Amino acid sequence: MASLVTLDQVKVHFAVRKMLFSTQTVRAVDGVSLSLDAGETVSVVGESGSGKTTLGRASLRLAPITEGSLSFDGQDITSVREGKLQWFRRRAQAVFQDPYSSIDPFMDIQQILEEPLQIHNIGDRTDRVHQALEDVRLSPAGEIAEKYPHMLSGGQRQRVGIARALILQPEYILADEPVSMIDASSRTEILYLMRDLQDRMGIAFLYITHDIATARYFSDRIAVMYLGRVVEQGIPGEVLDEPLHPYTKALIAAVPEADPNNRLHDRPSVPGETPSPTNVPTGCNFHSRCPQFMAGQCDVVDPMLVQVRPGRWVACHLYVETKDGYVGTRDAYVETEADTEDSK
């Protein structure tokens, strides 16, 4: 059975003008393969500038795909003209990060939620609007529908954004940092709401976030991105409790601990700055900052994303394939080879 959403070696590159007669290429997404099944949530985490949002937008055909392919429900839509994608627009929606700028301030809530119904020529609009508001726990729906966005709190606005995404009854939703700009108490409520809606409606979510804690709660799988590539992927508990890639380890170590006794504890950090996406390092794109850098390999050979155990993938030269097909740590592999030679 085909996955609902499949991105295969997707690249999204942008040309930017450097000077009057020269341009540079920004490699925002640089060869990512990812899939989502119906009713599944995949979280994408990483630093700012890692390409998370661009990947999400590419999954909705909102960012142009330079190379690779995008399929939805088994149908390749990479090069389909926009005019032929109305069926896809109805089945795939988005919840954006900023509830203040993603909603038209000059339209009341009724008009905001009716707009997708008008575009897709769907009737019973008032009933559908009220039902969508009830689904996101905004009531009484009739009163809320008459309000304007400035009359609502940040959490209420984000619920309206979710209602707008739900009103067409989609199968796939891109949730791009949906709780990052609202207060902590509202964040919990919104995440519980999204989980409840997923359980009831079977929606697949691509959840873009900086918040590793919410990714653990909300995800079936986690993909860690660095400089346009996925460097590790797996089940949330395994990735977060036992990270394999040096970047994933550094990302998790940087999360503050909710313990006042550790307030003076030095947090380990990755040295240096993230390289520019216009000048991506050769070989492993993390090698210039990696504490386990191996000269002559990490800076020369681009590591492939390989399966180190069922459901667990990593792109790092610390993991190699043995003669038996098992992929283990390089140190363990070297020791095994040495023991074999000694026994001879």
C-alpha positions in Angstrom: 0.0 0.0 0.0 1.4 3.4 -1.0 2.1 6.1 1.5 -0.2 9.1 1.5 2.6 11.6 1.0 6.0 10.6 -0.5 9.0 12.9 -1.1 11.7 11.2 -3.0 15.2 12.8 -3.1 13.6 16.2 -3.2 15.8 19.3 -3.7 14.6 22.9 -3.5 17.2 25.4 -4.7 16.7 29.1 -5.0 18.8 31.5 -7.1 19.6 34.7 -5.3 21.4 37.7 -6.8 24.7 38.5 -5.1 25.8 41.4 -7.2 24.5 43.1 -10.3 25.6 40.3 -12.7 26.1 37.3 -10.5 23.8 34.9 -8.6 24.2 32.3 -6.0 22.3 29.1 -5.4 20.7 28.6 -2.0 20.3 24.8 -1.3 17.4 25.0 1.1 16.5 21.3 0.7 19.2 19.1 -0.7 18.0 15.6 -1.4 15.4 14.6 1.2 13.3 11.4 1.1 10.4 11.2 3.5 7.0 9.5 3.6 3.8 9.8 5.6 1.1 7.2 5.9 -2.6 8.0 6.5 -3.1 9.1 10.2 0.6 9.3 10.9 2.6 12.2 12.3 6.1 12.8 11.3 8.0 15.6 13.1 10.9 17.5 11.5 13.3 19.1 13.9 16.5 21.1 13.6 18.1 24.5 13.9 16.7 27.6 12.2 17.8 27.5 8.6 18.0 23.8 8.4 15.3 23.7 5.7 12.4 22.4 7.7 9.8 24.9 6.6 10.9 24.8 2.9 10.5 21.0 3.0 7.0 21.3 4.4 6.1 23.9 1.8 7.5 21.6 -0.9 5.2 18.8 0.3 2.3 21.1 -0.5 3.8 22.3 -3.8 4.1 25.8 -2.3 7.8 25.8 -2.9 9.2 24.8 -6.4 10.8 21.4 -6.5 14.1 21.6 -8.3 14.8 17.9 -8.4 13.2 14.7 -7.1 9.5 13.9 -6.9 6.4 14.4 -4.8 3.6 11.9 -4.8 0.2 12.1 -3.1 -1.9 8.9 -2.6 0.2 7.2 -5.2 -0.1 9.9 -7.8 3.0 11.9 -8.9 2.2 15.6 -8.8 5.7 17.0 -9.1 5.1 18.6 -12.4 1.3 18.8 -12.6 0.1 22.3 -13.6 -1.5 24.3 -10.7 -4.8 24.4 -12.6 -5.0 20.6 -12.4 -4.3 20.4 -8.6 -7.6 21.6 -7.2 -8.3 18.0 -6.0 -5.0 18.0 -4.1 -5.6 21.5 -2.6 -8.8 20.1 -1.1 -7.1 17.0 0.4 -4.0 18.8 1.7 -4.0 21.9 3.9 -1.6 23.9 6.2 -1.6 25.5 9.7 0.9 28.3 9.7 3.2 29.5 12.5 1.9 33.1 13.0 -1.8 33.3 13.9 -1.6 37.1 13.6 -0.4 37.3 10.0 -1.9 34.1 8.5 -5.5 35.3 9.0 -6.9 38.3 7.1 -7.6 41.0 9.7 -10.3 42.7 7.5 -12.5 39.6 7.3 -14.7 38.2 10.1 -14.3 34.6 11.1 -17.3 33.5 9.1 -15.8 35.0 5.9 -12.3 33.5 6.7 -13.7 30.0 7.1 -16.1 30.3 4.2 -13.4 31.3 1.7 -12.1 27.7 1.1 -15.7 26.5 0.7 -16.3 29.2 -1.9 -13.1 28.3 -3.8 -14.2 24.6 -4.0 -17.9 25.3 -4.6 -19.1 23.6 -1.5 -22.5 24.4 -0.1 -24.0 24.4 3.4 -21.3 26.9 4.3 -22.8 28.3 7.5 -23.4 24.9 9.0 -19.8 23.8 8.0 -18.3 26.9 9.5 -20.1 26.4 12.8 -19.1 22.7 12.9 -15.5 23.6 12.2 -15.5 26.0 15.1 -17.1 23.5 17.4 -14.4 20.9 16.3 -11.7 23.2 17.5 -13.6 24.0 20.7 -14.5 27.6 19.9 -18.1 28.2 21.1 -20.7 29.5 20.9 -19.9 29.1 17.2 -22.4 31.7 16.1 -20.9 34.4 18.3 -17.3 33.5 17.3 -18.2 33.5 13.6 -19.2 37.2 13.9 -16.0 38.4 15.4 -12.9 39.8 13.8 -9.4 38.4 14.4 -8.3 41.3 16.6 -11.1 40.4 19.0 -9.5 37.0 19.7 -6.6 35.8 21.8 -3.5 34.3 20.2 -4.7 30.8 21.1 -8.1 31.4 19.7 -6.7 32.7 16.4 -4.6 29.6 16.1 -7.7 27.5 16.6 -9.3 29.5 13.8 -6.3 28.7 11.6 -6.8 25.0 12.4 -10.5 25.3 11.7 -9.7 26.8 8.3 -7.4 23.8 7.6 -10.1 21.3 8.7 -13.1 22.8 7.0 -12.4 20.9 3.7 -11.9 17.7 5.6 -8.3 17.1 4.4 -6.3 13.9 4.7 -2.9 15.7 5.2 -2.0 18.8 7.1 1.3 20.6 7.3 1.6 22.1 10.8 4.5 24.6 10.6 5.4 25.6 14.2 1.7 25.8 15.1 2.3 26.5 18.8 5.6 28.6 18.8 3.9 32.0 19.0 1.3 31.4 21.7 1.6 31.1 25.4 2.6 27.9 27.2 -0.9 27.0 28.5 -2.4 27.5 25.0 0.3 25.4 23.5 -0.7 22.3 25.5 -4.4 22.9 24.6 -3.6 23.2 20.9 -1.5 20.0 20.8 -4.1 18.1 22.7 -6.7 19.4 20.2 -4.6 18.4 17.2 -4.0 14.9 18.6 -7.7 14.5 19.3 -8.7 15.6 15.8 -6.1 13.2 14.3 -7.5 10.3 16.3 -11.1 11.2 15.2 -10.4 12.1 11.6 -7.3 10.1 10.6 -5.4 13.1 9.4 -1.7 12.8 8.6 0.5 15.6 10.0 3.9 16.9 9.0 4.8 18.7 12.2 7.6 21.3 11.8 9.1 22.3 15.2 12.0 23.5 17.3 10.4 22.1 20.4 11.8 18.6 20.8 9.6 17.9 23.8 6.4 18.4 21.8 7.9 16.4 19.0 8.2 13.4 21.4 4.6 13.7 22.5 3.0 14.4 19.1 5.0 12.2 16.7 5.1 8.7 15.4 8.5 9.4 13.8 11.1 12.1 14.0 13.3 13.3 11.2 16.3 15.5 12.2 17.4 18.0 9.5 20.7 19.8 9.2 21.5 22.2 6.3 18.9 20.8 4.0 19.4 17.1 4.7 17.9 14.5 7.0 20.7 13.2 9.2 18.7 10.9 11.5 15.2 9.4 11.5 13.3 7.0 13.8 10.8 6.5 16.6 10.7 9.5 18.9 11.7 7.7 22.1 14.7 6.0 20.5 16.0 9.1 18.7 15.6 11.4 21.7 16.8 8.9 24.4 19.6 7.3 22.3 20.7 9.8 19.5 23.2 8.4 17.0 24.3 11.3 14.9 26.6 13.8 16.5 24.3 16.7 15.5 21.3 15.0 17.1 23.3 14.5 20.3 24.3 18.2 20.3 20.7 19.3 19.6 19.2 17.3 22.4 22.0 18.3 24.9 21.2 22.0 24.2 17.6 21.6 25.6 17.4 23.4 28.9 16.6 21.2 31.9 13.6 22.1 34.1 15.7 21.8 37.3 16.8 24.9 39.3 19.8 22.9 40.6 21.2 22.8 37.1 20.9 26.5 36.4 24.7 27.0 36.5 25.4 23.8 34.6 27.3 24.4 31.4 25.3 23.2 28.4 27.4 21.4 25.7 27.3 23.3 22.4 28.3 22.6 18.9 31.4 24.7 17.9 31.2 27.2 15.1 28.3 28.5 13.1 26.0 26.7 10.6 27.5 27.1 7.1 25.7 29.2 4.6 23.3 27.2 2.3 24.9 29.0 -0.6 28.3 27.4 0.3 27.6 23.9 1.7 30.7 22.0 2.8 31.9 19.1 0.7 31.4 15.6 2.1 29.3 15.5 5.2 27.7 18.9 5.6 28.2 18.7 9.4 31.9 17.9 9.3 33.1 21.5 10.0 31.4 21.4 13.4 31.6 17.7 14.3 33.5 16.7 17.4 34.1 13.3 15.8 35.4 14.6 12.5 37.6 12.1 10.5 39.9 13.9 8.1 40.0 12.5 4.6 36.6 10.9 4.9 34.0 13.2 6.5 35.2 16.2 4.4 35.3 14.2 1.2 32.5 11.5 1.1 28.9 12.5 1.5 27.4 9.8 3.9 24.2 8.1 2.8 21.2 7.7 5.1 21.4 4.0 6.1 19.3 1.8 8.3 21.2 0.8 11.4 18.3 -1.1 12.9 14.6 -1.6 12.2 12.9 1.8 11.8 16.2 3.7 12.6 18.2 5.6 10.0 21.3 7.7 10.2 23.7 9.5 7.8 27.1 9.4 9.4 30.5 7.8 8.7 30.6 6.5 12.2 28.3 3.8 11.0 29.5 1.3 8.4 28.2 -1.9 6.8 30.0 -5.1 7.8 30.4 -8.2 5.6 27.2 -9.7 7.1 25.2 -6.6 6.2 25.0 -5.3 9.8 25.6 -1.6 10.2 27.4 -0.8 13.5 29.6 1.9 14.9 32.9 2.4 13.3 34.8 1.8 16.5 33.1 -1.5 17.1 33.6 -2.6 13.5 37.4 -1.8 13.7 37.8 -3.7 16.9 36.0 -6.7 15.4 38.2 -6.7 12.4 41.3 -6.4 14.6 40.2 -9.3 16.7 39.6 -11.4 13.6 43.1 -10.6 12.4 44.6 -11.6 15.8 42.8 -14.9 15.8 44.4 -15.8 12.5 
